[in-house]
Amino acid sequence: FVVGLQQPDGSFFGDEWGEVDTRFTFCAFATLALIDRLSSCNLTTGVQFCSKMPKFHGAFGCVPGSESHAGQVFCCVGALSIANKLQLLDVDQLAWWLCERQLPSGGLNGRPEKLPDVCYSWWVLASLKIIGRAHWLDKNSLVRFILASQDEETGGFADRPGDMVDPFHTLFGLAGLSLLGETSFK
């Protein structure tokens, strides 16, 4: 089924209507790798599809020519990592763009001029971990931002301090803290 969603340009459809996006390439590669069937797709064209995404600053969007976004960076970096093709990246340039997502609050945003959001503690940090540049972020201020977004009475994390907690941001807040090796929270 998954292999049948791959298109001639290497992309994968995400639905029956033909939506194409780097998320689907990552999901296809991850799914096929997990079931030891990665060789059943055209890995070369899939890698080429991801490789033509980077903008002048090294980051990735949904499709060629689209705005760069940290979530899409994770999808492309993850797909290239699964395919053992990280050497196609300009690692330092990409890491610089990812580190520019850290704001004075310590939190991270997904693209320039947006508010910080706890979920990007996963998307940005996981990408930096994959390319070996997580140490470029200010870990302590990121931990403070994530923990400030926690509801100490009911548990869970919000997108940013003062907002309502939800399962999505709780998952990514905990994932970010885990990637940071943080053990001080309860």
Disulfide bonds with the S-S distance in Angstrom:
none
